[in-house]
């Protein structure tokens, strides 16, 4: 709860300043806002997600969603937030307030040469990945990042980039809170109007509040190839990383490779591939998961102060027509930690299908599969989720939803097994609150 209060006292004030400042700084206001209000009731036959003696509960919720977008010559900002109050009628858990916020904004202080960036992502993450993700196993997390970007034109095709960031990472009731200073330098050579090559160097100084043994200095050097033909994009990074850790821990060095390919083959249809092999940590992944469009793994990285080698590949195929849309995702990842015995292998797939039955009604079916293999503790979990959702628009602003989900997990550890049936009934005004996260 402490991090939640700190967030309200600090970053929401900052959010107000951004939105108010955009109004006064830009006479040709291009801001767009949306909000939603909703109520929801859900029944579950296994609220605590246990293998034996399940507890059923009725959960009543109130939801408030908000979205702000500004796209002008001075401010580019995208803000999405969702607040939810949950009342557990059978007291399987204490009543709670959940908050989600994603803020990504850029201020143009001098066109094409001087920008200032702000990012803020507040969410809940699973604390212990070895046990089910019930409310008592979720903690509030927040990452805040800000800093300038400078571009200096060297010639008609080449430029120099200099940037810095101050990042602050907070994990509720954990000893891995930390702050970082990041300095970046890049020489960018324009090969053509749609192709750039760059040599990049990055320095990172990480300081932990209480876990001083986790402090490190990191240096990355890599080449980047960036191609943007038509409505597609292809980005490839190849380089090396060196991480200087505390005297009691061994230094880490190795290669880094990152690939992003996005192919917009139709107006509303695309294919996206994201692959990487690099050294990272749970704080860096918290920032990147907040900013990226593919957020496949609900559990995310395990929360700790260790460095680990991550190898990951994610693919998404989205196809849409006037009456339906398909979304297919597949993922494979491997985490190899330097010190902690938390090495993990995971793979999974998602499938979503939405069909517009009429101007007022649409039906969505989804399937999700995840498998985790924890090598050091010899635990293997397989999670399967399936569901049906029916949306009925009573009017342009009012929507009724009915949803059923079947959630199950098989495991070789008894405490991690469960089966759950859940029914949702919700009524909301405005946009679907689920679109805000």
N, C-alpha and C positions, 0 to 999 in steps of 0.2 A: 504493500500500500504506500510505502514511503516514496518510491519512485513515481507512483501515480500522482501524489501531491506535488512533488518537485516538478513534474511535467506541467501540471496545471498552473503552477506559480510562475514558470519561466517560459516554456515554449509556446503556450497558447497566447501569451502576450506578444511574443515575436510574430506569431501567425497573424494577429490582428494588425500589427504594424505593416506587414507585407501587403495585406489586402487593402488597408486604408491608404498606404503610400501609393499603390498602383492607381488609385482613383485620382489622386491629386497630381501625380507626375505625368499622367497621360491625358491630354484634353480630348483625344479621340478614343474614348474608353471602349475596350474590346472585351471587357470582363463578362463572364457568364456564370451564374450560380444556379445550383439545384439543391433541393433538400427533400427529405422524406420523413414522415412520422409513421410509426407503426406499432401494432401490438401483436403478440405471438403467444400461442399456447402449444406446448409440446409434451407428449407423454412418452416415457421410456420404461421398458420392463427390466432394465438393468442399468440404473443410474451410475453405479460405482464401477461398472465394467469388471465384474468378478466371474470366476468360473462356477462357484457354488453359492447358494443362498442369495440370489440377486435381489436388489431392492428396486421397486418401481417408484416413480415420482412423476408429478405434474409440475412443469416449470412454466411460469408466466413471465413474459418479457415485455419491456417497452423499449422501442428503438428510435434513435434519432440519427439520420444520415445527412451529411452535408458535402457538397462538391463546389469547388471554385476553380475557374479556369480563366486565365488572362493571357492573351497572345498579341502583344503590341510591339512597337519598335523599341520600347524601353523595358518592359517586363514580360517575361514568359514564366507563367506559374501554373502548376497543377496541384490542387489540394483535394484530398479525399479523406473523409473521416466518418466514423461510425461509433456511436455510444449505445450500449445496451445494458439495461438493468434486468437481472434475473432473480426471480422469487421462487425458491424451491418449496413447494407446498408441504412435502413430507420431510423436509429438513435433511435430505441425504447429503446436502452441502449447505454451507452458509450462503445467504443471499449475497450477490456480488454485482459490481459494476465493471464492465469490460469496455476498453477504449481501443480503437484502431485509428491511426492517422498516418497518411503518407503525404509528405510535402516535398516538392521538387520545384525550385524557382531559380531563375537567372535574371539579374539586373544588368542591362547594357549601359555602362557608364561612358563608354566611347565606342561608337560603331566599329565593328570588325577588329578591335584591338584591346579593349579593357572590359572585362565582365566580372561580376561577383555572384558566386553560387551559394545557395542554401539548400540543404537537404535535412529532413527530419522524418524518422520512421519509428512509430510507437506501436508495439504489438505484444501479443502473448506467445511465449515459446514453451515447449515441453522441457521440463527440468531434467527428469530422469527418463531417458529413452528406453530403458529396460522394463518399465512399467507402463500401464495404459495412461492415455492422456486425459485423465479426469481433471476437474477444476482444481483439486488440491495438488496436482502435478504440473500446473502452469504458472509461470511467473511473468510479470511485466518486464519488457525490455524496451530500451530506447537508444537510438543512435542519432546524434546531431553532428552535421558537418557543414563547415562554411569556409570560404576563402576566395581569393582572386585568381583570375586567368588573364594573362597578358599574351598578345600576339604581336610580334615585330616583323614587318615585311622586310626581307633582305633583298629580294629581286621580284620580278614579275611572277615567278612560279614558286619561290622558296620563302619560308618564314621560320621564325624561332618562337617556340612556346615556352613560357615560364608560368608555373602555377604553384599554389600552396593551399593546404587545407589544415584546419584544426578540427579534429574529430573527437567526440566525447561519447563513450559507450557505457551504458548503465544496465545492470541486471539486478532485479529486485532480490534483496536478501542474499546476494552472492558476493564472494570476495574477488571477482574478476573484473570489477569496474576499472576502466582505464581511459586514458586520453592519449592522443597521438598528434605529432606534427609531421606533415607529409609535404615534401618538396619535389616538384616534377620539372623536368627539362626535356625538350624535344626539338630536334631539327627536322622540319617537314619539307620534303621536296615534292613539288607537283609534277607528276609524270605526264598527266593529261588533265582534261577538264573533269574527269570522273575517277582518277586514280592518284593516290598519294603514297609515298614511301616516307617513313620517318625513323630516326634513331632516337630512342627514349631512355632516359635515366630517371630513377625515382629513389628518394631517400625517405625513410620512415623511422621516427623515434617514438617507441611505445613505452609508456610509463603506467604501471598498475598502482592503484591506490593503496592496497594492502598486500597483494601478492607480489612483492618486489622481485622474487626470484624469476618471475615471468617477464620482466623488462627485457627489451631487445632493441637493437638497431638493425634495420633491414635496408639492403640496397638491391635494386633491380636494374638490369640493363637489357633492353630488347629492341628488336627491329619490328616495325609494324607495316603491313601492307593493307591498304584500305581502298577498296574498289566499290563504286556506287553506280553501276550501269542501270539506267532507266529507274524502275521502282524496286530494285533489289540492292542488297548490300552484302559485301564479303570482306571480313576483317580477320587478319591472321597476325598473331604475335608470336615471336620466337626469341628466346633469350635465356638469361641466367639470373639466379637469385642467390644472395649471400645474407645470412642472418646471424648476427653477433649477439649471443645470449649471455645471461649472467654467468659468472665464473664457475658456478656449481653445475651448469648444464653445458652440454656440447653444442658448439656452433653448428649451423645447418647450411648447406649449400647444394645447389642442384639447378636443373634446367626448368624453364617455364614455357608452356605452349598453350595458346588460346585461339579458338576458332569460333567465329560467329558468321552464319550465313542465313540471310533472310531473303526469300524469293516471293515477291507479291505477284503471283501469276494471274490473278484476277482482282477486280476492285475490292472484293470482300473475302478473297481466298488467298492463302499463303502457306508457305512451308518455312519453318525455322529450325536451324540446327545450332546447338551451342555445345562445344566440346572444350575441355581444358585438362591440363596436367600441371600442377603448381603447388608450392607451399603456401599455406594459408592458416587461419585460426578462426575461432568462432565469432570474434568481433568483426573481422573483415567480411565474413560470410553473412553476418547480420545486415551489414550495409549493402552488400551486393544483392541479397535476396529482396531487400526493400525496393531497390531500383529496377530490377530486371522484370521482364514481362512473363518469363516462365518461372512459376513458383510451384514446382511439382511436389516437393517433399514437405509435408506439413511439419514433420518433426525437425527438419533442418539439421545443422551440425550440432554435435553434443557440446553443451556449455561448459567450457573450462579454459584455462590459461595456457594450454599446450599448443605447440606448432604441429601441424600434420600435413602430410602429402596427400593432396586430393586429386583423384582422377575421375572425371565425370563427363558423361555425354547425355544430352537431352535433345529430343526431337519432337516437333509439334507440326501437325498437319491440320489446317482449318479450311473447310470448304463450305461455302454458303450459296444458297439460291434464294429466290423470292419467298419460298415457302418453308425452307428447312435449313439446318446447318449441322455439320459434323465437326467434331473436334477430337483428334486422336493424339495422345502423347505417349512417349516411351522414355525410360530413363535407366541409366546404369551409373553407379558411383562406388568409389572405394576410398576409405579414409585410413591412412596409416600414420598413427601418432608417434611422436618422438619418444615420449616418456610414459604417458598414461596408458594403461591396458584397456583401451577403448577402440581398438581397430574394428572397422565395420565395413561390410559389403552390403550394398542395397541395389535392388532393381525393381522396376514396376511399370505399370501402364495405366492410362486413363482413357475412357471413352465417354463422350457426351453427344447426345443427339437431341435436337430441338425441332419440333414440327409445329408450324402455325396451323391450327385447326380452323380458325376463323379470325375475323378482325378483332375479336375480343378474347380469344382462348388460344393458349399454346401449351404443349405437352413436352416435358423434358425427361429423358431417361439417361442414367449414367451408371458406369461401372468403374471401380478403382481397385487396383491390385498393387500391393507392396510386399516385398520380402526383404527382411534384414537378417544378416548373419553377423553376430558379434563373436569375433574369433577368439578373443582372450578369455571370455567367460563362457564360451560354448553355448550361447543362446541363439535360437533361430525362431523368428517371428514371421508369420504370414498373415497379412491383413487384407480383408476383402470387404468392399462397401458397394452396395447397389441401391438404387433408389429411383422413384418416380415422382415428378413434380407437375402439378397442374395449376396454371395461372389463368385467372378469369378477371378481365377488366370490367368493373361495374360501370366506369365512366373513364374519361380521359385521364383523371388523376387518381381514382380509387381502384385498388386491385385486391383481389382475394386469392390466397394460395393454399393449396393442400399438398402435403408432401409426405412420403413414406420412405424410410431408409432401413436397410438391413446391414448391420455392422458386426463383423465377426473377426476374431483373431485366433489362429492356431499357433501353439508354441510348445517347445519341449520343456518349458518351465511353467509349472501349474499356475503361478500367480499372474502370468501374462496372458492367459487364455480367457476369452469371453465371447458371448453372443448377445446382441442387443437388437431389439426392434424399437423404432421410434417413429412417432407420428407428429407432424407439424401442421398447425392451422394458423395462418397469419392474415392480417388485414392492414394495408398501409396506404398512405397518401403520398403521391409524388413518385419518384423513381424507386425501383427495387433497392432496398437498403443493402442487399448483397453485392451490388455493383460498386459499392464504395470501398471494397477491399479486394 
